[in-house]
Amino acid sequence: MIIYFVMFILKNQNLKKKEGKPKAFNIGYKKLLVDEKGNKYGQDFEELCEKISRKEQGSKSFKRSLNERDEYINKVVKEVDLSETNIVYLENLKNVKYKSKIGRKVMNKLHRWSYSRVIQRFNLICGETGVQFCQVNPANTSRTCIRCETTDAESRKGEIFKCVECGWSADADHLGAMNILLRGQGNMVSDSVKSNRFI
């Protein structure tokens, strides 16, 4: 008896969604993800990184903690609802450098922040669900006022943004996600449209 096998191969590019709304996410350390609407995902991420930083590097417990971090990232990204989304915008955080003035303890924790893992998971899930995936320049996304477009490092104090020019304020990561969306869409949006969309 002869048995025949037939294999069907579906290419992801044929599954691209034509309808839906764009979404943008700011990848952070205090909060793993914040979208353009201000929704927060993975608010326990900092605690997880602190846990890793207390482990002896190379030990079994250290490796277990790294696996726990990766599983946490996978879970958080998977829980994001992309059913009504046609394109996702993320920051291109490749080769992020940390400032030398940051203390050693903080530096150690930041090195456990696996932003690349977040990007990889989004890229994979978008490919599986037909959602387009795009990365944009991250420069000053959380330092540029969405209302008056002033960019000033003094406007951001920790997790809070308050524009030194017009006084508008918001969560800095939320602001970052809003600017990522605008940048991904070409940043050609009038003030009135910005106000209707975000403020």
C-alpha positions as CSV (number, residue, x, y, z in Angstrom):
1,M,0.0,0.0,0.0
2,I,1.3,3.4,-1.0
3,I,0.6,6.4,1.3
4,Y,0.8,9.9,-0.1
5,F,1.4,13.0,2.1
6,V,0.4,16.5,1.0
7,M,2.0,19.5,2.7
8,F,0.4,23.0,2.5
9,I,2.7,26.0,3.3
10,L,1.0,29.3,4.1
11,K,3.1,32.4,3.9
12,N,2.5,35.1,6.5
13,Q,2.6,37.9,4.0
14,N,-0.7,36.6,2.5
15,L,-2.4,36.9,5.9
16,K,-1.7,40.7,6.4
17,K,-4.7,42.5,7.8
18,K,-6.1,45.3,5.7
19,E,-8.5,46.6,8.3
20,G,-7.9,47.5,11.9
21,K,-6.4,50.3,14.0
22,P,-2.7,51.0,14.6
23,K,-1.3,50.5,18.1
24,A,2.0,51.7,19.6
25,F,3.8,50.6,22.7
26,N,6.5,52.1,24.8
27,I,8.8,49.5,26.2
28,G,9.9,50.4,29.7
29,Y,11.5,49.1,32.9
30,K,9.1,50.2,35.6
31,K,6.2,49.1,33.4
32,L,7.1,46.6,30.7
33,L,4.6,48.0,28.1
34,V,2.4,51.1,27.9
35,D,0.2,51.7,24.8
36,E,-1.0,54.9,23.2
37,K,-4.2,54.8,25.2
38,G,-2.3,54.6,28.5
39,N,-3.0,50.9,29.1
40,K,-0.2,49.4,31.2
41,Y,1.1,45.8,30.9
42,G,3.6,44.0,33.0
43,Q,3.7,46.3,36.1
44,D,5.6,43.7,38.1
45,F,8.6,43.7,35.7
46,E,10.9,45.9,37.8
47,E,10.5,43.5,40.8
48,L,11.5,40.6,38.6
49,C,14.6,42.4,37.4
50,E,15.5,43.3,41.0
51,K,15.2,39.6,41.9
52,I,17.6,38.7,39.1
53,S,20.1,41.4,40.2
54,R,20.3,39.8,43.7
55,K,21.3,36.4,42.3
56,E,24.9,35.3,41.8
57,Q,25.6,35.6,38.1
58,G,26.0,32.1,36.5
59,S,24.4,30.3,39.4
60,K,21.4,27.9,38.9
61,S,19.1,30.3,40.6
62,F,20.3,33.1,38.4
63,K,19.5,31.1,35.3
64,R,16.1,30.1,36.7
65,S,15.4,33.8,37.2
66,L,16.3,34.6,33.7
67,N,14.0,31.9,32.4
68,E,11.2,33.3,34.7
69,R,11.8,36.8,33.2
70,D,11.6,35.5,29.6
71,E,8.4,33.5,30.4
72,Y,6.9,36.6,32.0
73,I,7.7,38.7,28.9
74,N,6.2,36.0,26.7
75,K,3.0,36.0,28.8
76,V,2.6,39.7,28.9
77,V,3.0,40.2,25.2
78,K,0.7,37.3,24.4
79,E,-2.0,38.9,26.6
80,V,-2.0,42.1,24.5
81,D,-5.2,42.1,22.3
82,L,-4.3,42.6,18.7
83,S,-7.6,41.4,17.3
84,E,-8.6,44.8,16.0
85,T,-5.1,45.9,15.1
86,N,-3.5,46.1,11.7
87,I,-0.1,47.4,12.5
88,V,2.1,47.6,15.7
89,Y,4.7,50.3,16.2
90,L,7.6,49.8,18.6
91,E,10.8,51.7,19.4
92,N,13.9,50.5,17.7
93,L,15.9,50.0,20.9
94,K,18.9,48.2,19.4
95,N,22.2,48.9,21.1
96,V,20.7,50.9,24.0
97,K,23.5,52.5,26.0
98,Y,23.2,53.4,29.7
99,K,24.6,56.7,31.0
100,S,27.7,56.4,33.1
101,K,26.3,58.5,35.9
102,I,23.8,55.8,36.7
103,G,24.7,53.9,39.9
104,R,26.1,50.4,39.9
105,K,23.0,48.9,41.5
106,V,20.6,50.5,39.1
107,M,22.9,49.6,36.2
108,N,22.9,46.0,37.3
109,K,19.1,45.9,37.3
110,L,18.9,47.6,33.9
111,H,21.1,45.0,32.4
112,R,18.4,42.5,33.2
113,W,15.9,44.5,31.2
114,S,15.5,42.3,28.0
115,Y,13.9,44.8,25.6
116,S,15.1,42.7,22.7
117,R,13.0,39.8,24.0
118,V,9.9,42.0,23.9
119,I,10.6,43.1,20.3
120,Q,11.2,39.5,19.2
121,R,7.9,38.3,20.8
122,F,5.9,41.1,19.1
123,N,7.6,40.4,15.8
124,L,6.7,36.7,16.1
125,I,3.1,37.2,17.2
126,C,2.5,39.9,14.6
127,G,3.7,37.5,11.9
128,E,1.4,34.7,13.1
129,T,-1.7,37.0,13.3
130,G,-1.1,39.0,10.1
131,V,-0.4,42.3,11.9
132,Q,2.2,44.5,10.4
133,F,5.2,45.2,12.6
134,C,7.2,48.4,12.4
135,Q,10.0,50.0,14.5
136,V,10.7,53.7,14.8
137,N,13.5,55.9,16.0
138,P,13.1,56.2,19.8
139,A,14.9,59.5,20.2
140,N,13.0,61.9,22.6
141,T,9.7,60.1,22.4
142,S,9.1,60.6,26.1
143,R,10.6,64.1,26.2
144,T,8.5,65.7,23.4
145,C,5.3,67.4,24.3
146,I,2.3,66.0,22.3
147,R,0.6,69.3,22.5
148,C,3.1,72.0,21.6
149,E,5.9,69.7,20.3
150,T,8.6,71.2,22.6
151,T,11.5,68.8,23.3
152,D,13.3,69.3,26.5
153,A,15.0,66.9,28.9
154,E,13.9,69.0,31.8
155,S,10.2,68.2,31.1
156,R,10.7,64.6,32.2
157,K,11.2,63.9,35.9
158,G,11.3,60.1,36.5
159,E,7.9,58.6,35.3
160,I,6.2,62.0,35.0
161,F,6.3,64.4,32.0
162,K,5.4,68.0,32.4
163,C,6.2,70.3,29.5
164,V,8.4,73.2,30.5
165,E,6.8,75.3,27.7
166,C,3.0,74.7,27.9
167,G,2.6,72.9,31.2
168,W,0.8,69.8,29.7
169,S,1.6,66.7,31.8
170,A,1.2,62.9,31.5
171,D,2.8,59.6,32.4
172,A,6.1,59.7,30.5
173,D,5.7,56.2,29.1
174,H,2.2,57.0,27.9
175,L,3.6,60.0,26.2
176,G,6.3,57.9,24.6
177,A,3.7,55.5,23.1
178,M,1.7,58.4,21.7
179,N,4.8,59.9,20.0
180,I,5.8,56.4,18.8
181,L,2.4,56.1,17.1
182,L,2.7,59.6,15.5
183,R,6.3,58.9,14.4
184,G,5.2,55.6,12.9
185,Q,2.5,57.2,10.9
186,G,4.8,59.8,9.5
187,N,4.5,62.4,12.2
188,M,2.4,64.5,9.8
189,V,-0.5,65.2,12.1
190,S,-2.1,68.6,12.8
191,D,-2.5,70.0,16.3
192,S,-6.3,69.5,16.0
193,V,-6.0,65.9,15.1
194,K,-3.5,65.3,17.9
195,S,-6.0,66.8,20.4
196,N,-8.9,64.7,19.1
197,R,-6.8,61.5,19.2
198,F,-5.0,61.8,22.5
199,I,-5.8,64.7,24.8
